[in-house]
Amino acid sequence: MPLPYKLGSHGPEILAWQKWFKRYAKSYAPPVDGYYGNDEVVAVNEMRKRLGMPPGDFDAAVASRVAYLYEPAQVAPRIPTYV
């Protein structure tokens, strides 16, 4: 899912982003549930305010300012087994 993350976004990438957010800004991080809802809107607007940016979504400009980079989990390849 490309940026911006916004109200209604959901899935594994949002879940990973929420976990990152909790490490980056624990004091105002939203809950970790894989859904970008009203709590995320409030938290992102607080982050943007602290960065001197106007309210809005978690977009590429914010990601760049906080050095956020989504890295999908590595999944080990399946090794075929022969019986």
C-alpha positions in Angstrom: 0.0 0.0 0.0 1.6 3.2 -1.1 1.6 6.4 1.0 -0.4 8.3 2.0 -1.9 6.3 4.9 -5.3 7.8 5.6 -8.6 7.2 7.2 -9.9 3.8 6.2 -6.5 2.3 5.3 -6.0 -1.1 6.7 -3.9 -4.3 6.5 -0.5 -5.7 7.3 1.3 -2.5 6.2 -0.8 -0.4 8.5 -0.2 -2.9 11.4 3.6 -2.6 10.8 3.3 1.2 10.6 1.4 1.3 13.9 4.1 -0.8 15.6 6.7 1.6 14.2 4.7 4.6 15.5 4.5 3.1 19.0 8.3 2.8 19.0 8.8 6.3 17.5 6.2 8.3 19.5 5.0 6.1 22.3 3.4 9.0 24.2 0.7 9.7 21.5 0.8 6.5 19.4 -2.5 5.0 18.3 -3.6 1.5 19.2 -2.0 -1.4 17.2 -4.9 -3.0 15.4 -4.1 -2.8 11.6 -6.8 -0.2 10.9 -6.2 3.6 10.3 -9.1 5.1 12.2 -9.9 8.3 14.2 -7.1 7.5 16.7 -4.5 7.5 13.9 -5.9 10.8 12.5 -5.4 12.4 15.9 -1.9 10.9 16.4 -0.7 11.8 12.9 -2.0 15.4 13.3 -0.1 15.6 16.6 3.1 14.3 14.8 2.6 16.8 12.0 2.1 19.6 14.6 5.3 18.7 16.4 7.1 18.7 13.0 5.7 22.2 12.2 3.5 20.8 9.4 -0.2 21.5 8.8 -2.8 18.8 9.6 -3.2 15.9 7.1 -2.5 12.3 6.4 0.7 10.3 7.0 2.2 11.1 3.6 5.6 11.0 1.9 6.6 14.3 3.3 6.0 13.2 6.9 7.6 9.8 6.2 10.7 11.6 5.0 10.9 13.9 8.0 10.7 11.0 10.4 12.8 8.6 8.3 10.0 6.0 8.0 10.5 3.3 5.6 8.1 0.3 5.3 10.0 -2.9 5.2 7.8 -6.0 4.6 8.5 -9.0 6.7 10.7 -11.5 5.0 9.1 -14.8 4.4 11.3 -17.8 4.1 10.8 -19.6 0.7 9.1 -22.9 0.8 11.4 -25.8 0.1 9.6 -28.6 -1.7 9.8 -31.9 0.0 9.7 -35.2 -1.9 8.3 -38.4 -0.4 
